[in-house]
Amino acid sequence: MSNLKAIYKERSRRNQELTSKLSDTEQLVKKMQTMENTLKSMQKERDSWKDKFESFQGTVTKKDIRDKILGIASAKNAVDPEDILYRFESKVKIAEDRMFLDGSEKTIEEDIESFLASKPHLVKASPVEAKGSNAGSAASPFPATGSPQKKVDVTTNEGASEFARSFVPPNMRPR
């Protein structure tokens, strides 16, 4: 019987050890679950901040692109800088602090300049210098009497633009 008592005591002691180990394990599992929940919430917060940062960065970049294109178009005397912006804004790429058009090796300024050179009707007419006694007054688009008129081919974009630029409404004509 004493043998049975010793075995019973030994089993009771082991049972208590296992119970305490089990409670330690359960506490560790609870701590792990708490940490996992905290990690998930922190990841969600990180993702929301990342989205905010990317949207803010995109806004700043778009504004910079718009300002750059409008500035270049204005400097190159484009008739409508907004038109140039519309044509080029979606094609701009940025790499290493350099703006360029997709598929081009030139700078954005060179691309806009060559575009405007190929389409002169999109460039403002340069003011005609006044000659003789009319110095200081605005030049009339109508030729002086007796001078031969220049032929304009209105079937081309450039000719049509030149013709339109030369038009002065009747109430604005010099008398």
Secondary structure, 3 states (H helix, E strand, C coil): CHHHHHHHHHHHHHHHHHHHHHHHHHHHHHHHHHHHHHHHHHHHHHHHHHHHHHHHHHHHHHHHHHHHHHHHHHHCCECCHHHHHHHHHHHEEEECCEEEECCCCCCHHHHHHHHHHHCHHHECCCCCCCCHHHCCCCCCCCCCCCCCCCCCCCCCHHHHHHHHHHCCCHHHCCC
